[in-house]
Amino acid sequence: MTTTELGTVSTLSAWLQSQKSENTKKGYAGAIVAFGRWLRLDPELAAAELLRDEGSAHAMAHAYRAWMSEWTDDDGPRFSARTCNVRLAALRSLVKYSKLLRRTFWTLDVKDVAVPKGFRLRLDREKLAQLIETAPNARERAVLGLLGLRGCRIGSVAALRLQDVLRAPDGNVSLRLRMKGQTSATTVVMDGASLRFLEQWLAEGYVQGDTVFGMSEDSIRDMVRAAGERIGVQGLYPHALRGSFATNHLYAGTPLPVVMDLMNHSSPTTTLGYLNSDTDAQRAALRGS
């Protein structure tokens, strides 16, 4: 370890000890560990990078803030505004303690994580049908069907294994899916077009390896983006298809508790958050009133 790194360890330890509250010490220590994971460095080395110079501190804090508050494919931002602010407060406190910033100071608090442009992108049933009809092969139709006609999350689709396709004696089919935030798998019912497209892919006998589709999440994102471009929809992403599934069912009059179960939501607020009333829908409603 270099002299600079040894100095950083000393600064880091003294900074943590200077905190008046044990809860603050624990929270700040965890924040530095998380910051290190983001940089793929030990906490001490991550702190050394942060404290290298004023420009480095500014640049790294801004990049870290952007990454933490980035909107992902899984129902929202990577971290809540509160988590972002606690971690940023820790970095800011450490930099201030080190006296690295003498005249300037950054303000990066996250008031609220803004919904990125395009997140509310939705496809109606006609457009979804067109999306799947133009798919070049059975595997792509099956993946698009699970995302847009069954509302599955991208992670669940990528991780689906052959043994997760459950067939009951009465002929009904269910899927055992790994859901966001759950340690155990959840069983969901299958039927209709999404099941038909999945069965067509399985019937071709090309499934090899550990998963049904043999695709990573990044590969699925690329496939969905290309599928959207084929029908003139730019910037299509997997979670927009899950949102389309919920929106189409709610607009079609499917009872909210049923849509909640289909989406594996525990709160009706989460399900209703998928609704996206565009100006065309609003004008249609006014014309019918």
C-alpha positions as a printed Julia matrix, in Angstrom:
289×3 Matrix{Float64}:
   0.0     0.0     0.0
   1.37    3.41   -0.97
   1.92    6.35    1.35
  -1.12    8.06   -0.19
  -3.29    5.01    0.44
  -2.04    4.71    4.03
  -2.94    8.35    4.52
  -6.39    7.67    3.12
  -6.93    4.77    5.52
  -5.98    7.04    8.4
  -8.3     9.79    7.12
 -11.15    7.32    6.59
 -10.82    5.9    10.1
 -10.58    9.32   11.73
 -13.54   10.58    9.72
 -15.75    7.69   10.81
 -14.69    8.12   14.44
 -15.55   11.82   14.25
 -19.23   11.07   13.66
 -21.29   11.69   16.79
 -23.94    9.03   16.21
 -23.29    5.29   16.0
 -26.04    5.05   13.4
 -24.3     7.69   11.29
 -20.99    5.85   11.59
 -22.62    2.61   10.49
 -24.5     4.28    7.63
 -21.45    6.17    6.37
 -19.25    3.07    6.58
 -21.82    1.15    4.53
 -21.98    4.02    2.04
 -18.21    3.87    1.47
 -18.38    0.09    1.0
 -21.17    0.58   -1.58
 -19.12    3.28   -3.31
 -16.21    0.84   -3.46
 -18.41   -1.84   -5.01
 -19.44    0.65   -7.7
 -15.75    1.27   -8.5
 -14.91   -2.43   -7.98
 -12.32   -1.41   -5.39
 -11.78   -1.95   -1.69
 -13.33    0.88    0.37
  -9.91    2.34    1.19
  -8.84    2.41   -2.45
 -12.2     3.87   -3.5
 -11.79    6.64   -0.92
  -8.27    7.29   -2.21
  -9.66    7.75   -5.73
 -12.33   10.13   -4.44
  -9.79   12.21   -2.52
  -7.21   12.34   -5.28
  -8.04   15.95   -6.16
 -10.96   18.36   -6.31
 -11.76   17.64   -9.96
 -11.79   13.91   -9.31
 -14.14   14.34   -6.35
 -16.59   16.39   -8.41
 -16.51   14.06  -11.43
 -16.85   10.84   -9.44
 -19.67   12.18   -7.26
 -21.66   13.29  -10.32
 -21.1     9.95  -12.09
 -22.05    8.0    -8.96
 -25.22   10.05   -8.51
 -26.22    9.46  -12.15
 -25.66    5.71  -11.81
 -27.6     5.39   -8.52
 -30.62    7.33   -9.82
 -30.64    5.75  -13.28
 -33.97    4.28  -14.35
 -33.73    0.53  -14.91
 -35.89   -2.12  -16.53
 -37.2    -3.28  -13.16
 -39.99   -0.93  -12.13
 -37.98    2.18  -11.38
 -34.68    3.76  -10.37
 -31.74    1.68   -9.22
 -31.97    3.21   -5.73
 -34.49    5.37   -3.91
 -33.91    9.1    -3.48
 -33.29    8.5     0.24
 -30.58    5.91   -0.4
 -28.94    8.15   -3.0
 -28.89   11.07   -0.59
 -27.46    9.08    2.33
 -24.61    7.81    0.17
 -23.95   11.23   -1.34
 -23.98   12.78    2.14
 -21.29   10.3     3.19
 -19.06   11.21    0.23
 -19.64   14.9     0.81
 -18.82   14.55    4.52
 -15.62   12.63    3.8
 -14.44   15.14    1.21
 -15.23   18.03    3.54
 -13.41   16.33    6.43
 -10.33   15.81    4.26
 -10.32   19.57    3.5
  -9.96   18.72   -0.17
 -12.65   21.21   -1.18
 -11.65   24.61    0.19
 -13.75   27.06   -1.83
 -16.31   25.05   -3.77
 -18.76   22.4    -2.7
 -21.1    20.25   -4.72
 -24.83   20.0    -4.2
 -26.09   16.71   -5.56
 -29.05   15.77   -3.41
 -31.69   13.79   -5.26
 -35.08   15.47   -4.68
 -36.9    12.87   -6.7
 -35.79   10.43   -9.36
 -37.26   11.71  -12.59
 -38.98    9.32  -14.95
 -36.81    9.3   -18.08
 -38.25   10.31  -21.41
 -39.82    7.32  -23.09
 -40.4     5.28  -19.92
 -44.14    5.57  -20.44
 -43.85    4.09  -23.9
 -46.78    1.72  -24.38
 -47.98   -0.49  -27.24
 -51.67   -1.22  -27.68
 -52.82   -4.75  -28.51
 -52.77   -4.16  -32.24
 -49.2    -2.88  -32.13
 -48.13   -5.74  -29.89
 -49.59   -8.22  -32.35
 -47.66   -6.53  -35.15
 -44.47   -6.65  -33.08
 -44.75  -10.4   -32.62
 -45.94  -11.14  -36.17
 -42.82   -9.53  -37.6
 -40.47  -11.57  -35.38
 -38.13  -13.62  -37.59
 -38.19  -16.86  -35.55
 -40.0   -18.86  -32.88
 -37.57  -17.97  -30.1
 -38.08  -14.24  -30.6
 -41.87  -14.65  -30.77
 -41.78  -16.6   -27.49
 -39.65  -13.98  -25.72
 -41.79  -11.09  -26.98
 -44.91  -13.02  -25.99
 -43.73  -13.51  -22.42
 -42.82   -9.84  -22.11
 -45.79   -8.23  -23.86
 -48.58  -10.82  -23.64
 -47.81  -12.18  -20.17
 -46.09   -9.2   -18.54
 -42.97  -11.05  -17.41
 -39.88   -9.15  -16.32
 -36.74   -9.37  -18.41
 -34.8   -11.07  -15.61
 -37.44  -13.78  -15.23
 -37.44  -14.47  -18.98
 -33.64  -14.64  -19.21
 -33.43  -17.02  -16.22
 -36.3   -19.34  -17.29
 -35.24  -22.99  -17.32
 -36.9   -26.0   -18.92
 -37.74  -27.43  -15.49
 -39.53  -24.17  -14.69
 -42.23  -25.0   -17.25
 -44.72  -26.86  -15.06
 -47.39  -29.1   -16.62
 -50.34  -30.19  -14.49
 -52.25  -33.48  -15.05
 -55.23  -31.47  -16.35
 -53.06  -29.97  -19.1
 -52.7   -26.5   -17.57
 -49.25  -24.91  -17.74
 -47.55  -22.64  -15.22
 -44.13  -21.05  -15.07
 -41.85  -20.91  -12.06
 -40.26  -17.46  -12.25
 -37.63  -15.7   -10.22
 -39.1   -12.33   -9.31
 -37.39   -9.08   -8.36
 -36.75   -8.81   -4.62
 -37.76  -12.42   -3.86
 -35.42  -15.15   -2.68
 -37.73  -17.96   -3.83
 -39.43  -18.5    -7.17
 -43.09  -17.63   -7.82
 -45.44  -19.78   -9.88
 -47.55  -17.91  -12.44
 -50.32  -19.21  -14.68
 -49.93  -19.37  -18.46
 -52.54  -19.39  -21.18
 -53.46  -17.82  -24.5
 -51.06  -16.53  -27.14
 -48.04  -16.21  -24.82
 -48.29  -19.93  -24.01
 -48.81  -20.83  -27.66
 -45.64  -18.99  -28.73
 -43.64  -20.59  -25.9
 -44.88  -24.08  -26.86
 -43.93  -23.46  -30.5
 -40.38  -22.61  -29.47
 -40.11  -25.64  -27.17
 -41.5   -27.9   -29.92
 -38.64  -26.95  -32.23
 -36.26  -28.75  -29.86
 -33.48  -26.16  -29.98
 -33.34  -25.57  -26.22
 -29.8   -26.23  -25.04
 -27.89  -25.33  -21.92
 -29.28  -24.09  -18.64
 -32.0   -21.73  -19.86
 -34.93  -21.99  -22.26
 -33.85  -19.12  -24.48
 -30.08  -19.03  -24.0
 -30.13  -15.23  -23.98
 -28.67  -12.72  -21.54
 -30.68   -9.69  -20.4
 -28.54   -7.48  -22.65
 -29.28   -9.74  -25.64
 -33.01   -9.51  -24.92
 -32.8    -5.7   -24.68
 -31.07   -5.58  -28.08
 -33.65   -7.94  -29.56
 -36.58   -5.85  -28.25
 -35.02   -2.63  -29.55
 -34.58   -4.17  -33.02
 -38.13   -5.58  -32.95
 -39.5    -2.11  -32.19
 -37.54   -0.58  -35.06
 -39.06   -3.1   -37.47
 -42.53   -1.67  -36.75
 -41.42    1.95  -36.52
 -41.14    2.22  -32.72
 -37.83    3.74  -31.68
 -36.24    3.05  -28.31
 -38.45    0.13  -27.33
 -37.26   -1.68  -24.2
 -38.47   -4.79  -22.33
 -40.19   -3.07  -19.43
 -42.3    -1.04  -21.87
 -43.79   -4.36  -22.97
 -44.56   -5.34  -19.37
 -46.16   -1.92  -18.92
 -48.15   -2.42  -22.11
 -49.48   -5.71  -20.76
 -50.78   -4.05  -17.58
 -52.12   -0.97  -19.36
 -53.99   -2.98  -22.01
 -55.65   -5.17  -19.38
 -56.68   -2.21  -17.23
 -58.12   -0.34  -20.23
 -59.93   -3.5   -21.34
 -61.7    -3.67  -17.98
 -59.83   -6.55  -16.36
 -60.47   -6.19  -12.59
 -57.62   -4.51  -10.74
 -57.07   -7.43   -8.29
 -56.66   -9.79  -11.27
 -54.11   -7.49  -12.96
 -52.28   -7.18   -9.63
 -51.98  -10.97   -9.44
 -50.91  -11.25  -13.07
 -48.19   -8.64  -12.46
 -47.23  -10.12   -9.06
 -47.78   -6.75   -7.4
 -48.51   -6.41   -3.67
 -49.94   -2.89   -3.95
 -52.68   -1.55   -6.27
 -50.77    1.75   -6.42
 -47.92   -0.03   -8.21
 -50.3    -1.56  -10.75
 -52.17    1.68  -11.39
 -48.82    3.41  -11.9
 -48.57    1.62  -15.24
 -51.53    3.49  -16.67
 -50.54    5.98  -19.32
 -53.37    8.14  -20.58
 -52.09    9.88  -23.68
 -53.77   12.85  -25.36
 -55.52   10.64  -27.95
 -57.17    8.61  -25.18
 -58.17   11.8   -23.39
 -59.79   13.25  -26.55
 -61.62    9.97  -27.16
 -62.98   10.04  -23.62
 -64.19   13.63  -24.06
 -65.89   12.83  -27.37
 -67.77    9.99  -25.69
 -68.95   12.06  -22.74
